[in-house]
Amino acid sequence: MAIPKIKHYIGGEWIEGGGDGEVLHNAITGAPVAAHTIEGIDFKVAYDHARSVGNPALRKMTFQERGLMLKALAFHLLEKKEIFYDSSKATGATRIDSWIDIEGGIGNIFSNASLRRQFPDLPYHVDGETVGLSKGGTFVGHHIMVPKEGVAIHINAFNFPIWGMLEKAAVNWLAGVPCIIKPAEQTCYLTEVMVKEIIDSGILPEGSLQLVAGYGNGILDHVDSQDVVTFTGSFETGKKLKTLPQIIENSVPFNLEADSLNCAVLGEDATPGTPEFDLFIKEVRKEITVKCGQKCTAVRRIIVPEKLTEDVQIALGKALAQTTIGDPDVEGVRMGALAGKEQLEEVTKRVADLAKTSEMVYGTLDKVDITGADWDKGAFISPILFLNQKPLKTEEVHEIEAFGPISTILPYKNMDEAIEISKKGKGSLCSSITTADDKLATEYVVGAASHHGRILVLNENCAKESTGHGSPMPMLTHGGPGRAGGGEEMGGKRGVMHYMQRTAIQGSPTTLTEITQQYQYGGEYKDPGQHMFSKYFEEIEIGDTVITAKRTVTESDIVNFSNVSWDHFYAHTDETSLEGTTFERRVAHGYFILSAAAGLFVQAKKGPVLLNYGLEECRFTKPVYPGMTIGVRLTAKEKVDQEKKDDIAKGIVKFLVDVYDETDETVAIATILTMIKKKDQS
């Protein structure tokens, strides 16, 4: 029976490579799964298709449209998840392992979809605040960020064939950039299944996603300055790719995430019998056994107080002994196999290297009992625990990574020494400290942060909802310094920026208002023709301005507002206490000024305005005393589209509220968010 070949999706077509290819085997049974080959595959076709078809289509979409596209895709993939779970078994993964990969990846798409609310309803992003560049205010600067006109090339590791793809692709899609996925060959058959479902859904524009399954020799030959490359894998391979001539000559952004010797630290207060000690043992055991230890964030070094070394060793040994190894399809199995025989051979070598300077205190490289499978056919391995009594004098434990269920206990004398040991890993993706003592936590975090991309502080207060040591979150940065690659992935809104070009723009406030579609202070006002609260969302233009009637503030206003609000701060109520302050006499409450401004600009009758949604950037810039007269310039500053919910189509309009006095000087300024109905309810 012929072994099926894994197909590539390039140029809008599913194609096979030539020749017989290299066979991939089921990690549990050893049976052939599929063959991969890139013989005859033209990578240039993928680049041309992404740049000429995918990129223009995504660039034309607004952030809101891209975000809703991601949301639809996430729901679609969630409905199809059992297809992925079924294929994932061949990688040696248990249901929990696959859940991290599959539903963790889909969850990442959901998170990035929600990020659309932090971006404008435009194809590009307006970044930061306006910068005044002239005394008279007629020349200002700003920054915009536009999608790069190239393609993201993602070269991924074997351990997360779905999550590794989706956590990167979701970000570049939201930014408006297409991608070419190159999964690691060991598990690329699972990535192929996922890509096929995405393509068949028709949710993404053509050219947004292409797949190269198998070896990627030459895949970076066609990169240029508008492309972005990400790599997850060994530091040595990443370094070779990052220093390719075409990467350097074209100044191609290259994000490197390498495997790292992550550490978990036990606080001196977390002694046996405390909730924190039990949490530590549970967390470390999980990090050793989940995905059979094949996680870039897994705990490789267990840093514990000297006095608790034996307690930790015994407790961890008991916990690991409860781990049933075997076929993940069999009830009760908690750890499957490594990704394949090649991986088993590699891990075995690394264990032998570690054994030269550390004592093996739990586990074995020999055959152990497994459930529902044949040890000789699968890529099985026992969890292994080492002990190294001289962590500051031994280098191997801080340099050699066995990418499997392998970890080493390292004793420390005090927190300074624990921090020093953690840094000997020369940079990691993540670290954790388990302690109920916030002072200890602070000491460790501040002392170790320079060498770690993420630090989890675990204790009883957060344990119930904590996502754990090894779980990167899409809204936070994933990456680390030094050995970990010095890269940065995800990070919420910050991550999207990696696929965009930040450009400074300069000009008059009126011109920059048109470019940014955000009103720039000092720009020309537009006559709305009628009060803006009488207009529907679509009818309001950025720069529309209403100049209100004026109102004189009285002492009675201040007294009455104090009584209504219960705000009896001395500056509003006691003129005898103003000596040594910045106030000349009794001053009006800032919130009264804002309330009075609302009274001036609000149109009372029913119209398209549904409600006041919130307040941003409120500042009181000049005291208002009794007898002063205020007026308001209400300007449409920005419009944000919204999804249709509750059968009402609507959007948010941000209005600039500029409150000024009789000298035309601003006394208060704020941005209010107003929910306004759309004229087109479809």
Summary of the structure (lengths in Angstrom):
residues: 682
radius of gyration: 30.1
end to end distance: 55.0
largest distance: 97.8
contacts: 2393
relative contact order: 0.10
helix: 35%
strand: 24%
